Amino acid sequence: MPKLIVDDLTVDRGGRRVFAGLSFQLEAGHALVITGANGAGKSSLLRTLAGLVPPANGRMAFEGGDSDSTLAEHAHYFGHESAVKRALSVSSNLEFWRDFTRPVLPDGFAANAMAPMDILELLGIGHTADLPAAYLSAGQTRRLTLARLFVSPRPLWLMDEPTSALDAASEAQLIGLMNTHLKNGGMIVTATHTELTALSPVTALQLTAPAAGDHGGHGYDDDLEAFA
Ligand SMILES: Nc1ncnc2c1ncn2[C@@H]1O[C@H](COP(=O)(O)OP(=O)(O)OP(=O)(O)O)[C@@H](O)[C@H]1O
């Protein structure tokens, strides 16, 4: 069975230690919810797993996966930024993403790629397919960003505050889709301030904020989001 393994992971940002010695394992079909105060390092952990921030120390691996793919290539990162090209149409955005990201389907993960139009319809934004993505509302943009996870299946979803900007109905739909991903043998690591107990099966991991007085940092990572 595929497994995400994080062993003794230490992450620094801008020269300051964010967390150290973090270890956990996540099996196929399971979700891990990361909680913690502002600045505790939830986003940093997700960005590190996504390959966007290099770890200072430790090991991360997707065991039992596709041997030709890195951990990051097993994952979709659903972060705060929309990663949407505003001048392209909604459907062109998804077609680009489908062609740009290779599906990764290790043993035990059974998801089918969805056609761009089908997932747009499912998420209630099919009528926007030919519009420039710039015309979408915040919640619609969030749904377009979410649609990317379905056009090119990958087993590990890394989701930073996934329910932000979604109305109650969209939030309920997202939880349902996340549970279906788990039933398909996928995995989810998600950071949240709100309860995500509707996910099943789920375990929780609390990150603690760095010790007071630890102000040794003096710089910035060079991974600031690119503005499309
Ligand atoms: N690009 C960066 N350069 C330097 N420091 C950074 C950078 N990004 C984040 N940090 C610092 O890393 C620490 C952890 O930030 P992170 O965003 O991971 O926390 P978080 O738990 O996700 O917080 P929140 O709940 O507010 O979203 C913070 O002290 C933050 O200032």
The ligand as an ORCA input file, in Angstrom:
! r2SCAN-3c Opt
* xyz 0 1
  N       8.877     33.347      2.322
  C       9.148     33.446      3.638
  N      10.313     34.000      4.071
  C      10.584     34.097      5.391
  N       9.767     33.682      6.369
  C       8.602     33.137      5.993
  C       8.227     32.991      4.619
  N       7.016     32.411      4.570
  C       6.646     32.191      5.853
  N       7.600     32.625      6.698
  C       7.568     32.533      8.163
  O       7.448     31.156      8.530
  C       6.645     31.039      9.699
  C       5.535     30.011      9.428
  O       4.632     30.563      8.460
  P       3.455     29.698      7.846
  O       2.814     30.539      6.784
  O       3.971     28.363      7.476
  O       2.499     29.530      9.111
  P       0.983     29.029      9.188
  O       0.915     28.070     10.340
  O       0.535     28.518      7.868
  O       0.237     30.377      9.556
  P      -1.279     30.890      9.269
  O      -2.161     30.132     10.211
  O      -1.202     32.336      9.639
  O      -1.580     30.662      7.808
  C       6.126     32.425     10.039
  O       6.920     32.961     11.075
  C       6.346     33.209      8.754
  O       6.608     34.557      9.008
*
